Amino acid sequence: MTEGATDKQDSTTAKGSDSPDPTDDLVVTAHTVTTPAGELRYTASTGRIVLREEVTTDGTFEGHQARAEVFLTAYTLDGADPGTRPITFAFNGGPGSSSVWLHLGLLGPRRVHAGDVDDRVPPPYGLLENAETLLQHSDLVFIDPMSTGWTRPVNGKKSTPYHGFSGDRDAVAEVIRLWTTRNSRWLSPKFLAGESYGTLRAAALAGHLSERFGMTLNGIMLISMVLDLGTLDFEPGNDEPYVHFLPAYAALAHYHGMLPGRDLEEATQAATELAEGDYRWALARGNRLTPTERAEMAARLADVSGLSVDYWLRADLRVEHLHFFAELLRHRGLFVGRLDGRFSGRPGDLNAAQLRVDPSMDHIAGPYTAAVNHYLREDLGYHSDLPYEVLTEKVYPWSYKEFENRAVTVVEDLSAAMRTNPFLKVHVAFGHYDAATPISGAEHSLAALNIPDELRSNVSRRYYPAGHMMYVHEPTRVQQSADLAEFIAWAVGGERPAD
């Protein structure tokens, strides 16, 4: 059955339902894209598929009740053998983000024309062919989680059950199972690609898909990775973020010329050694530090970060990231970006203690929103009067009830998936100027993977001179596309890419 053939899908409603039963509304279109290897002919299927739940009453099966309509866009290469053709399921993070960033920024057959930090494109922006699309090497399915994109609950149902760790994971897993089943792809090599919170989701999915459905994966692509939220959350009593953000502070300070005489590697290496050694010790000492020790530590922190000694002392040696972004270039009348620290902007209030808006998000929000609204309607033929939710706060409060009284981490989820399936390969992409999910925190989580030593070589790493959405930087986009192609080839039985 093809994606567009929805007439034979189970549309049974639960007993007692008064609402019309929703059905899939996928639109199927044919396209081509020109790549260095030649022209690719492919089929795009875009629209909403209905998720259903089995309903039983007193042990009696009552039917399948529709609960959500999930928006997705799938690309399949015409004429390919589904038994050998890889398939990649991709999503972004947030929580509250649609898949538009990976879809139109890196992986899909079309990409946003928005420019970069030094060559910004004015409105109304545009779309270009993506000659480096991952479609050359894998079919692609982009999934918008609940309340993002055009994904909504069905009439009479609530979205809140999906606004949390398990509900979100389970819904995305069901989409993957349904698409795989309906398109006869159980024997295809399978991959997940997640960005930001999407990496946490991907790690959780790897184990859940195997345990719930017996579906094993060939590879996981983790872009701007976070597996342990304790490395990011600046909460009283948690000093881990201060440790892990310090190398990112050094990278941003270096980029903006605040650390003269050092290259990027020297700047970040010095900050990393300080953070993992004496700085961690100093934070643990608290008020047991002597005045001399405190002053010496403040001077060392100032040396690697570009901030003043006085600022570090007033902050009690703990500079939260939003304060850093506001302070680093205050003397120039600027603040720097969180998602991509290469970007800077002029604040409305130069005396503001912390960053209130992100100049790097300001740069990409308009182009991506314009592009996706045009592309889905005009090129792929799917029309809706609903707003396409690119990045929404409607998912909050996000529930982590499963982690009550403990850290929100999926390090063990990924570890268990790798132990269960020793063929599983993991690719991690880092951005030096990413101050949302900094490199140090991600490396800390990778070091904590509870896997046998022989499986550590199943993890490949790539570092790029860019930020959180690293493909905004054109040379990085081209290189990253090649790196992901190499990873897929390795994960389906090829040679391991060189580090």
C-alpha positions, 0 to 999 in steps of 0.5 A, spaced: 500 500 500 502 506 498 502 512 503 496 515 499 492 509 499 488 510 505 481 507 503 483 500 506 486 503 513 482 501 519 477 507 520 473 503 526 471 508 531 470 507 539 463 505 541 459 511 543 463 516 539 459 522 536 464 525 532 465 524 525 471 519 524 477 523 521 481 520 516 488 521 513 489 526 508 495 525 505 497 529 498 502 525 493 506 529 488 512 527 484 518 531 483 525 531 481 532 534 484 538 535 481 544 533 485 552 532 483 550 524 481 545 526 477 537 528 477 533 524 482 526 523 481 522 522 488 515 522 491 513 527 496 507 525 501 505 530 506 499 531 510 496 528 517 495 521 519 490 519 524 493 516 531 488 511 534 488 507 541 485 501 542 479 502 547 476 496 551 471 496 556 471 490 562 475 486 557 471 487 551 474 490 545 470 496 543 474 499 537 480 504 535 478 511 537 482 516 534 486 521 538 490 525 534 492 527 527 499 528 526 502 532 520 508 529 516 512 530 510 515 523 507 520 523 501 521 516 497 526 515 491 522 512 485 524 505 483 528 504 489 528 497 492 525 498 499 528 492 502 535 495 501 533 503 501 534 506 508 529 510 511 530 516 516 525 519 521 527 526 523 524 531 528 527 537 531 526 539 539 524 545 543 519 542 546 515 545 541 518 545 535 516 543 528 521 539 524 522 545 519 529 546 521 532 539 519 527 539 513 528 545 510 535 547 513 539 540 512 536 534 509 530 535 505 530 536 497 529 544 498 532 548 503 531 555 505 535 561 502 536 566 508 544 567 508 548 567 514 551 572 519 555 576 514 550 575 508 543 576 511 538 575 505 532 581 506 525 579 506 521 575 502 527 570 502 526 564 498 527 556 497 533 553 493 534 546 490 538 542 496 543 539 491 546 535 498 540 533 500 540 526 504 535 523 499 540 521 495 542 516 500 536 515 504 528 516 504 526 521 509 520 522 513 519 529 517 514 528 523 511 534 527 510 532 534 503 534 538 501 542 537 507 543 532 506 544 525 499 542 523 499 536 528 493 537 533 488 532 537 482 530 534 475 534 536 473 532 543 480 530 545 486 534 549 493 535 547 496 535 554 497 527 554 502 529 549 506 535 552 510 531 556 516 526 555 512 519 555 506 521 551 511 525 546 515 519 545 510 514 544 506 518 539 512 519 535 513 512 536 506 510 533 507 514 527 514 511 525 510 504 526 504 506 522 509 509 516 513 503 516 507 498 516 503 502 511 509 502 506 512 495 507 518 498 510 520 493 516 526 490 512 529 497 510 535 500 514 532 505 519 535 511 522 533 517 527 535 524 526 534 528 532 536 535 533 536 539 540 530 536 544 529 531 538 536 528 540 533 526 547 527 524 544 531 520 539 535 516 544 528 515 548 525 512 542 531 507 540 529 503 546 522 504 546 521 502 539 525 496 540 521 494 547 514 496 544 514 494 537 521 489 536 523 495 531 531 495 531 535 501 528 541 501 524 543 508 526 541 515 530 543 522 528 544 526 534 545 534 532 546 539 537 545 533 542 542 533 550 541 527 553 542 530 560 538 536 562 542 537 568 547 539 564 543 545 562 538 547 567 541 553 571 538 551 578 540 553 585 544 547 588 546 544 581 553 547 579 553 542 572 551 547 567 556 552 570 562 547 568 559 545 562 558 552 559 565 555 560 568 552 554 562 555 550 563 562 553 570 561 551 568 559 544 564 565 543 569 570 546 574 568 541 569 569 535 568 576 537 575 578 538 575 578 546 581 573 547 587 575 542 593 571 541 589 564 541 586 560 536 579 557 537 582 550 539 587 553 544 581 558 547 576 552 548 581 547 551 584 552 556 577 553 558 575 546 558 581 544 562 579 549 567 572 547 568 573 540 569 579 541 574 580 547 578 573 550 577 569 544 579 573 544 585 572 551 587 564 551 586 564 545 590 568 549 596 563 554 596 564 559 602 570 555 604 574 558 599 579 563 601 579 570 599 585 569 595 583 563 592 576 566 590 580 572 587 585 567 583 579 563 580 575 569 578 582 572 574 582 565 571 575 565 569 576 572 566 582 570 562 578 564 558 571 568 558 572 575 556 568 577 562 571 582 567 574 579 574 569 584 577 563 581 574 565 574 576 566 576 583 559 579 583 556 573 580 560 568 586 564 565 580 557 563 577 555 566 570 548 564 568 548 563 560 543 569 559 547 573 563 553 572 559 550 573 552 548 580 555 554 582 558 560 579 553 559 585 548 555 590 552 561 595 551 560 595 544 552 596 545 551 589 543 548 582 545 550 575 543 546 569 540 544 563 544 542 558 539 548 561 535 553 565 538 556 568 532 550 573 531 549 579 535 544 584 536 542 591 539 538 590 545 533 595 547 536 596 554 543 596 554 543 595 562 538 589 561 541 584 566 540 578 561 538 576 554 531 577 553 531 576 545 536 571 541 539 575 535 540 568 532 533 566 532 531 573 530 535 571 523 532 564 522 525 565 524 522 569 518 526 565 513 524 558 515 516 560 517 515 564 510 519 558 506 515 552 510 508 556 509 509 557 501 513 550 500 507 545 503 502 549 500 504 551 493 509 545 492 507 540 495 499 541 495 497 541 502 492 546 504 490 548 511 487 555 514 490 553 521 497 556 522 503 552 521 506 552 528 514 553 527 516 554 534 510 554 539 509 555 547 503 551 547 506 545 549 508 548 556 508 546 561 512 540 559 511 534 563 517 530 566 513 526 571 517 520 570 523 523 572 520 526 579 525 527 584 531 525 579 534 528 573 531 528 566 536 524 563 536 518 557 543 516 557 541 510 560 536 509 554 541 510 549 546 505 553 541 500 553 539 500 546 546 500 544 547 494 549 541 490 546 543 492 539 551 492 538 550 494 531 547 500 532 551 506 530 551 513 533 553 520 530 553 526 534 554 533 531 557 539 535 557 546 533 562 550 537 558 556 537 552 553 540 550 556 547 544 552 547 546 545 548 554 546 549 559 541 547 562 540 554 555 537 556 554 533 550 561 530 551 559 529 559 553 524 557 557 520 551 562 519 557 557 516 561 554 511 556 554 505 560 556 500 554 562 495 553 568 498 551 568 495 544 561 499 543 565 506 544 567 505 537 560 505 534 559 513 536 562 518 531 563 525 532 563 531 528 565 538 530 563 544 526 564 552 526 557 554 527 551 554 532 545 550 534 542 550 527 549 549 524 547 548 517 545 556 517 553 556 516 554 554 508 560 551 509 558 547 515 551 545 511 555 542 505 560 538 510 555 536 514 551 533 509 557 529 506 558 527 513 551 524 514 551 520 508 558 517 510 555 515 517 549 512 513 553 508 509 557 506 515 551 504 519 548 499 513 555 495 513 560 500 510 567 502 513 567 507 519 568 514 517 575 517 519 575 521 525 
